[in-house]
Amino acid sequence: MITGIRLRNFKCFAKLDLPLANLTLLTGLNGMGKSTVIQSLLVLRQSHLQGLFPNRGLALNGDLITLGTARSVLYEYADRDEIAIGLRSQQNELWSEFLFKYNQYADFLELDSASRQQFSLDQCLFKDRFQYIQADRLGPRAMFPVSHHAVREHLSLGAHGEYASYFLDLFGSQPVLLSHIRHEEARSDQLLHQVAAWLGEISPGVDLHLLTHENMDVVNLEYSFAATEGRRFRTTSVGFGITYSMPIIVAILSAQPDDLLILENPEAHLHPQGQVRIGELIARAAHAGIQLIVETHSDHILNGMRIAVRQGRCAPNRVAMHFFSRPRQAQPPYQTRIISPTIDENGRIDPWPDGFFDEWEKSLECLF
């Protein structure tokens, strides 16, 4: 498990040391650096997949992320032209920090030879089963794509969740190994049945039907509902949120201890009840030993996590929360302020910073 991220002169951060837990919640105002934290991990993995990290350098552009040139990555008020990214692991709690040379026109940052060090790639960030499900996911489609390389070889759902249907068709009969995240009312422990049961928290009575057309490299996904006596519907004829949230659920239920999942806005297109239940599932997965980094703007996702802690489904010491903000009258050089509340066994949060999921109360004060 990764227990910390260290950034120097990377995008909006002159200096950042951010602790991580099994479940790390990133929240706060827009444009404050939440995505930058995620991007720092993605650029390391992307560079590794291209055969460049940890021995040669950073690839700023690739399949996972497009950052442009070094000029777009260097902190605007940097006191020196160098960028550093560090990781701390649970194995030894020591930092592995890498310094990269700056060339403003390059999209490849060469590793400074002075920072070469022994570094183990036996971390969740660099192994198969890693999942990054971004906010811009694939919505309802007539057909979904197939990738033998991504799914069969690397067990990836794709950054847009585009291979979730194909993954389910291939591995849907396999059991969900972690009892802590199984839905109690699913027909069986099989992945397909478990996914359907958790989707039922979003749309009651939903079931999934998959058919891969190997000769066309596409998968057909249809839904049926108990209320419609099993009649099947195309995804384009059903609520957007079911298809949009399916990759999130598949990623969690197919994960194993020590896997790393990075999930952006799992609440997208879901009603509050569904968001709460997804939040609970995320917390239960963290308790089962999966590492999740979740960027969210949803108080319902937060409350689902808090309920899971209160019910004993997730230990409070497995949760870290970081609230990103900046004073309204801040003057350059701009610095993001990060406040990290803690959660106790009753799901109570302390401190509760101004702006941290409190807009409901502020709105009520204006109305009454």
N, C-alpha and C positions, 0 to 999 in steps of 0.2 A: 504494500500500500504506500502511496505517496503521502507524506505527512506535512510537506511544506513546499511552497513555490517562492523563489526569490527572483526579482526582476531589478535590473539596473539600466536606466536610460532606455526603457522599452515602451514606446508609444507614450501614453499619458503618465507614466510612472518614472520619476527620477530614482526612486528606491521603494521597493516593496518586499516585505517578508510576510507571507500569508500562510497561516497554519491550515491544514486540511484534516478532515476526519473521514469516517466511513461515509457520512452524509455531510456534504458541505453545501450550504445554501448561499447563493450570491444574489443579492437584491439591492434595490436602491434606485436613485434617479437615473434617467437616461443619460448616456454619454459620460458616465463617471468611471468607466474602466472595468466593468464586470466582464464584458466580452473580451477585453484585452487579456485578462487572466486566462480565459479559455483558449484564446489564440496562442498564447505562449506555449501551452501544452500541445496544441495541434501542430504548430510549426516544428516542434521537436519530433513528433511522430512522423509528420510528412517528410522531413529531412531523412529520418531513419529509413523510411520505405523507399526513398530514392537512393539509398546507399551512401548518404553524405554525413550522417550523424551517428556516432559521436567523434569521428576521426577527421572529417574535412570541414564541415560547416553547416550553415542553415540555408535551406531552399525556401524562399519567401512565398513562392507561388507553386501550386500543385492541386491535387484532387481534393484535399481537405480544406484549403484556405488560400486566398489570394490577397497578399498584403502589398503588392506593388514593388517598389524599390526601397532600398535602405533609407532613403530620405523620408519616406512615409512612416518608418518604424522608429527612427531615433527620436528620443524625447526632445521636445522643442527647445527647452532651456538647458540641455545637457552641458555640463562643464567640460566634458571631453568626448571625443568622437569614438565611442566604444559602447557596445551593447552586451549585456550579460544576462544569462538565464541560468537559474540553479534549481535543483530538486533535492529534496531530503526524503529518504525512504525509511520505512519502519524497520528494515533489517538492521541498520546500524546507527540511525539517527544522525548521520554525518551528511553535510552538504556536498553535493557535486555541482560545482559552478563552472560555467563555460563562458569564456570571453570571446567575442566575435569582432573582427576588424570591420571598420566602417568605410564603405564606398557608396556615396550618395546615389550613384546611377546604377548600381548593381542590384540584381534580385537574388544574388547568392552572397552570403556573408561568410567569409573565410574564418575558420577557427584560429584564434591566436595560439601560436605554438606554446606560449607560456602557460596556457590553461589546459593543455592536454593532460589527462589523468586517467587512472584506472576507473572504469565505469561499467557497471553491470547493466546489460540490456534485458535482464530477467526481471523486468518490471511490467506491471499491467499496462502502462502507456505504450509499450513497444511490442506487445504480444498480440497474437490472434485473440479473438473474442472481445477485443476493445470495441466499444460502440460510441459513436458521436452522432446524436440525432439533433440536427439543428432546428431552429425555429421555422425555417422555410421548408416545410415537409411536403411530400407529394400528397395532394388531395385526391378526391374521387376521380377515377379514370375508367375507361372501358376496359383497358388492359394494363398490366403492370410488367415492368421489365424483368428479365432473367440475366443473372451473371454467375456462371459456373465458377469463375475465378474468385469473385468476392464472397460468394455464399459457401460453396463447397470447400474451398481451400482456406478461406480466412474467417468464415462464420460471421461475415459482416452484413448488416442490414442496409448499408449505404448511408451517407450523411443526410440525405433527404428522406430516409426510411423507404426508399424506392424498392428495395429487395425484401421487404418484410413479408409480402405475400408468397414469394418464391421460397423464402426461408421456412415459412409455416407449412407449405406444401411438402417440402423435403423432410422437415424434422418434426412435424406436428404430432406424430405418433409417439415420439420420445417423451419420457416422463419429466415433469418438473422436479428436479432433484431436491430442492430446498423446501422442506415442509412449511417453513415459516412464511413463505410467500404464496402458498397454494390457497386458492379460493375454496372455502369450506363447502360451497354448494355446487361446485363443478361436477360434471358427470363422471370424471375420472381424473387421474393425475397427469394425463397426456397434455402436452403443450397446447394443442389445438383447443381442447375442452377448457383448459385453464384460461386461455386468452378469451374465449367466448364468455366465460363466467365473469371475468373482470370487465369486459366490454358491456356486460349486462348491468354493471353499476352505472353505466353511462346511458344505455338504452335497454331497458328491461326486456328479456326474452329473445335477445339477438343471438343468431347463430351464423357461422361462417361456412362457406362452400368454395373450395379451390380446385382449379383444374389448370395444369401446366400444359401448354402446347409447345412441345419441344422443337417441332419443326419450324416454329415461328418465333421462338425465344420470348414468349410472353406468358403471363399467368392471368387467368380469369378469376376474379373474386366477386362473389355474390353474397348477399345477406338474406336471411329469413327471420321471421319473428313468430313467436308463439301465438300472438294475437291474430296473425293472418294465416294461421293453419299451415305453416310451412311454405307458403308461396315465396319464391325467390325474387330478389330485386337486385338490379345492378347498383354498384356503389354510387353512380351518378344520380340515382333516384332516391337515395337515402341521405339522412342528415350528414353534413360535412364532418362533424366532430368525431364520428365513429371511425372513419378511415384515417383521419388526421392523428388520432391518439393511438391507433393500433401499433405503430412501430415502437412507441414508448413502452407499451405493455409487453410486446414481444421481447424487446431488449431486456427488460427486467426479469421476466419469467424464464428466459433462456440463459441467464447469467449464472455463474458459479462464484464461490468465494474467491476474493482477490481479483476478480475482473473489475475493470474500470468502465463506467458509463458516464458520459457527459451529455446532459439533457437540457435543451433550451426550451423554455416556455412550455412545459408539459400541459399547462392549463388551456392552451389555445383552442378556441371553438367549443369549449365544454361549459355546461351549466354548473352552478356552484356545487351541487351534490356530487357530480362526477369529479370535480376538481378535488374535493375533500377526500374522496376514496382513492384517487391517484396519489395524493399526498400521503395517505396512510400506506399504500403499497410501497412507495419509495422508502419510507421510514422502515418498514418491515424488511425490505431488501438490505438496507444498511445494517440492521441488526443481524442478518444472516451472513454477513461478512463481505458483501459486495460493496465496492466503493462507488459512490455517486457524487458527481458535481452537478448541481442543479441551479440554473439561472431562472428566476421567476419574478413576476410582478403580482402574484396572486396571494391574497391573504387566505383564500380557501386552501391552497396547497399547503401553506404554513400551518393552518389549523388542522389539516389532516395529519401532518407530522406530529403536531402537539398532542392530538388525540391518541395516536399510536404510542407515544411516550407515556401518556397518562394511563393507558390500558396495559402497560407493561410489554408492549410488542416491540419496543425499541428502547435501548438503554440511552439515557440522556448524554452520557459521555461519548456516544458515537455520533453526535450531532454538533456541527460547527455552523455558525451563522455570521455572515459579514454584510454589513449595511454600508453601501457606497454613497457618499454625498459630498457636497462642496458648499461652503457659505455663499449665500446669494450675492454678497458684495465682495467676493474674492478678487484679489488683484494678482496679476501675473508676478512671478511664475506660478501657474495654477497647480494646486495639489489636491488630489482627492483625499477626503477624510474617510477612514474606515472605522466603524464601530462594530464590535463583535459581541453581541449579547449572548448570554448562556441560557440554557433551558434546564429546569429541574425535573425531578421524577413526576411531578404533578402537571407538567406541561407549561408551567409558568416561565415567563421570559423576563430577564433582568440584565441590564437596564432596557427600557423601551425608548429608543431614541425618537426624537421629533422627526416625523416623516416616515417612520418605519411602520407601514401598514396601519396608519391611523387616519386615513382620509375619510373613512366612514364617520368616525366621531367628529371630525372637523366639519364635515358637511351637515351633520345633524345639528351642531351648534349654530350654523347659519340658518337652518330651517326652523328651529324652535327657540 
